[in-house]
Amino acid sequence: MPKRKRLTQAQLAAKIGRATETVANIERGFALTGLETLQAISRELKVPLGHFFEGFEAERNKPRGRLDREAKAINAIKQLTDPELRVVENMLEGLIGKR
């Protein structure tokens, strides 16, 4: 999110009056935030407010448990080494290919 305007999370947090951890959690999808905060982020990053809601309708229809599992999987993937990521990628291709 902040990279669009080349801001670090800490810089963006300072500009909008929020903690760096808050900005990080919003960016990773681990925290919900109010409209006021989204408007502040939108202004600082110079993106339309609607940018934050792209794809929202499709996500809103997913069960909460599914969303939690997807977030957990994405977080785990981000922690993998490149070789480990290649293994997971191959496993996923195998699973998807069976459909």
N, C-alpha and C positions, 0 to 999 in steps of 0.2 A: 504493500500500500504506500508507504512513504517514499519508495524509490522513484515513483513517477515524478516527483519534484526534487529528487535527490536529497531527501531529508532522512536522517536516522530516526529511529523510533524515539530516542531521547529528545531530539530537536523538535519533532512533531508534538510530543507530549508537552514540552515546555511552551510551545506556541499556543496550544489549546487548553493549557492549565490542567492537565491530567498527568498521572504517574506513568512512567515509561512502561511499567508492567501492565497497566491498563491498556495502553495502545498495543502492546505486544499481544495481549489476550484477545483484543478485538480483531486484530489482523489475522490471527490463527483461527478465529471462529470459536474461541473458548469462552467468550464473554459477550453478553448482549449489552447494548448501550442505548442511551436515549437519543431522541432526535436532535437535541441541542448539541450533543457531542458529535454526531454525524455531520451536522451542519458546519461545525467548526472545522472538522477534518476536511470536508468538502471545500471549504473556502481556502484552507491552507494548501491543499493539493491541487486546487484549481480544476476540480472535476465536478460534473453535475451530481447532485444528491442522488439521482436515480441510478448512478453508477454502482452504489452499494446494494441495490436491490435486483440487479440483473440475475436472472435464474432463480429468483426467490420463490416464484409460484411453484415450480417443479419441486424445490426442496421442501416447501411448506407441506406438501402432500405426503411426504415420507413419514413413516412412523418414527417417533422419538428414539426408540431403540436402534433403528437403522442408522439414524443420523449420528448417534453416539458411537456406534461401531465404525462408521466411516471416518469420523474424526480421530478415533483411537488408531485406526489403521494408517491414516495419513501421518499422524504424529510418529508412529513407529517407523514408517518408511523413511522419514526425514532423518532418523538416527542411524540408518544403515550405511555401511561402507559401500563403495562402488561395486566391489565383487558381490557382496550380499544383495545389493539392489538388482544386479543382473540375474541372480538366482530367483528372486521374487518375481521379476519381470517374466522370466521363462515359465514359472509356475502359473502366473496369471494368464499368460497366453495359452497355456495348456487347458486351463479351466474354461476360458472364454471360447476357445476353439471347439470345445465339446458341445456347444449349444447349437 
